[in-house]
Amino acid sequence: MAVRNGRSQGRLIVVSNRVALPDQTATGGLASAMRAALQERGGVWFGWSGKVARQAGGEVHRQTDGQVEYATMDLSRTDHDDFYDGFANRTLWPLLHYRPDLVDYDRKHLAGYLRVNNLFAEQLISLIGPNDLVWINDYHLIPLAAMLRERGVRNRIGFFLHTPLPAASLLIALPRHLELLETLASYDLVGLHTPRDQRALQEYFLYEVGATMRRDGRIRTPEGRNFRAEVFPIGIDTAAVAEWASHADEHEEIHDLRQSLEGRALIIGVDRLDYSKGLPERFHAYARLLERSPQLHRKVSFLQIAPTSRGGVPEYRQIRRELERMAGHINGEYAAPDWVPIRYVNNSYPHSLLSGYYRSARVGLVTPLRDGMNLVAKEYVASQDPEDPGVLVLSRFAGAAQELRDALLVNPADTEEVAEALGIALEMSLHERRVRWRRMMDVLEKQDVTAWRNAFLRRLAE
């Protein structure tokens, strides 16, 4: 079915691997931003239902909430294992996070990845109307626009990559990389978090695909396809996070945490359990802080919240065992009957509660080895008490470091540097904490998640 652009504004079609359904409460700022955009102009949110069925490509499940239609489809066990656990999370994820040593490439997994993207394309055809804008999200769905173009879709299609993008020298390590990455030219607009990611994509197309840069900033492929690759750093719902944090005292859990600290300073880390987050390095740095600063014993505690994910991938099971061992070792080395140096938990918590934990912490420790943006860093800043804010210690290799220049920026692999930054953060004067926090908060208020999605959609529609 050919779909052609017209003059009137169409709806918004959002496509992502998972869909935040209206009856699901545990959603973050990204889900809220997508819903708001869909509600403003009407549209469809399409993706995987999260369910594994006996057979894929069957019925599309639909439900409506106001002007928004939610459409989801099930995956078969084979498709899920090849597409999601296989190529997406065992091949693309480590590659995009600068870990070629962990890339597990299997032709069967690539075939499953392409097969599921084709299933998405088949189902999307009937949902896209004339003049609709199509916004496809993340590394699970890189070739989807090319498959829609093959079926005659001529609408404007945008893509946003929520992960980092490594340099061409790493990307070419992926077998059959051209077959996959060249399909990005089928989009009208590719959005990335940082100028570094943008340069990586431009250089890949220039030196591997043989594309040229046009004067207007577009990339032109040898086949004559033109597209833009531009920077749109994602934000958070700054006002909502600040509001939740200001009411943190209403939660019994926050009261219990503060009582348990007995006046000790709290360092907090909140990350999905993943090798890209630099968690073992973080534990080493905290242990080094305790080793070099005995005066801090009994005066500081470290809370690491690390919800488990992707339990079917061996590397994730391995890092969980490693962190459990390290936490036990640190506590065994330094704990006293009335003090536990490190509290390590694998539970997840709603954003309204997390904001209270952030607000209770003197230091936010966010040290991924690589991250597209890292919204935890921004949520920590937005959660602080303006009268007595904490200090953010942030990895230079998180996208957020490009904006939050008043954090204490560190190399997460440098144990001494991170330990030193933690010491500085714990001793920082109230005046300096307030100045640094205010500058970072100004950025978050100006460049929140609503400004992000409006900027992307405005550019896509031009």
Secondary structure as GFF3:
##gff-version 3
##sequence-region A 1 462
A	DSSP	beta_strand	12	18	.	.	.	ID=ss1
A	DSSP	alpha_helix	29	41	.	.	.	ID=ss2
A	DSSP	beta_strand	43	53	.	.	.	ID=ss3
A	DSSP	beta_strand	61	65	.	.	.	ID=ss4
A	DSSP	beta_strand	68	76	.	.	.	ID=ss5
A	DSSP	alpha_helix	77	79	.	.	.	ID=ss6
A	DSSP	pi_helix	80	92	.	.	.	ID=ss7
A	DSSP	alpha_helix	93	96	.	.	.	ID=ss8
A	DSSP	three_ten_helix	100	102	.	.	.	ID=ss9
A	DSSP	alpha_helix	107	125	.	.	.	ID=ss10
A	DSSP	beta_strand	133	137	.	.	.	ID=ss11
A	DSSP	three_ten_helix	139	141	.	.	.	ID=ss12
A	DSSP	alpha_helix	144	150	.	.	.	ID=ss13
A	DSSP	beta_strand	157	160	.	.	.	ID=ss14
A	DSSP	alpha_helix	168	171	.	.	.	ID=ss15
A	DSSP	alpha_helix	177	181	.	.	.	ID=ss16
A	DSSP	three_ten_helix	182	186	.	.	.	ID=ss17
A	DSSP	beta_strand	189	192	.	.	.	ID=ss18
A	DSSP	alpha_helix	195	204	.	.	.	ID=ss19
A	DSSP	pi_helix	205	209	.	.	.	ID=ss20
A	DSSP	beta_strand	212	213	.	.	.	ID=ss21
A	DSSP	beta_strand	219	220	.	.	.	ID=ss22
A	DSSP	beta_strand	226	231	.	.	.	ID=ss23
A	DSSP	alpha_helix	238	246	.	.	.	ID=ss24
A	DSSP	three_ten_helix	248	250	.	.	.	ID=ss25
A	DSSP	alpha_helix	252	261	.	.	.	ID=ss26
A	DSSP	beta_strand	265	270	.	.	.	ID=ss27
A	DSSP	three_ten_helix	275	277	.	.	.	ID=ss28
A	DSSP	alpha_helix	279	292	.	.	.	ID=ss29
A	DSSP	three_ten_helix	294	296	.	.	.	ID=ss30
A	DSSP	beta_strand	300	305	.	.	.	ID=ss31
A	DSSP	alpha_helix	314	334	.	.	.	ID=ss32
A	DSSP	beta_strand	342	345	.	.	.	ID=ss33
A	DSSP	alpha_helix	351	359	.	.	.	ID=ss34
A	DSSP	beta_strand	363	366	.	.	.	ID=ss35
A	DSSP	alpha_helix	375	382	.	.	.	ID=ss36
A	DSSP	beta_strand	391	395	.	.	.	ID=ss37
A	DSSP	three_ten_helix	399	402	.	.	.	ID=ss38
A	DSSP	beta_strand	408	410	.	.	.	ID=ss39
A	DSSP	alpha_helix	415	427	.	.	.	ID=ss40
A	DSSP	alpha_helix	430	446	.	.	.	ID=ss41
A	DSSP	alpha_helix	449	461	.	.	.	ID=ss42
###
